[in-house]
Amino acid sequence: MNIAQYTKAASLEEAWELNQKRAAVVLGGCCWLRLSPQRRIAQAIDLSGLGLDQIEEGDDVFRIGAMVTLGQLEGHEGLAAFTQGAMKEAVRHIVGTQFRNMATVGGSISGRFGFSDIWTLFLALDARVELYKGGTVSLTDFGQNGPGTDIVTQVVIPKKACQTAYASLRLNETDFPVIAVAVSADAENVRCAIGARPARAQVVSLPVSDVRSQGMEGAAASIAGSLSYESNMRGSADYRHDMAVVLCRRLLTKVLGGDQ
């Protein structure tokens, strides 16, 4: 990377003003920026001094600061309990411990990567993204529009009674996923997010009654079949689709009960 100017922002307002410049980039641990080694950055903006590195658990929501690391997500007991271990499962395969202790939630979400494990899980959990100027938007809308020149400050996960599970298929332990699936179910509805298609994750919602009437196999086939898949060096489109059916069935069975 070629960085012309670096600023450690003293406030969110300063960070926002700097981000209006052409070729400005908000630094989010810098790990994912290494995917673009030839990129020229006119203005690098560091948010590390703004207190955005905390996970706050309230009665109704989890508030995850943009500078929270993936390692913090992995080790947070409240998130582990709320997601029945799905948060830890979604994070633990990402590259390695040192990487997870540097890569941030804000950087991972702002990048809107198709291979993102946490994007897939956050989508199933109906997470929202909080922007400094733009307010709170759904993760789905954020996926379409991105941050633009705004600043991601937090990811907000609503705390509601639900059962959650996550699974991914990888060629090796720390590789990007070939396919990733997260399921979250409350008393009435199921949200199933499928990522690494290799496009960015999308979510499919069904009433629990529909899932039970179709059976786990039928519901899994319906959910997986409603999305498109592509081929790359890690797997073919057909393979991704077939594995999405398998993982959807397993996770639906896990969160709703029933026979495999």
Disulfide bonds with the S-S distance in Angstrom:
none
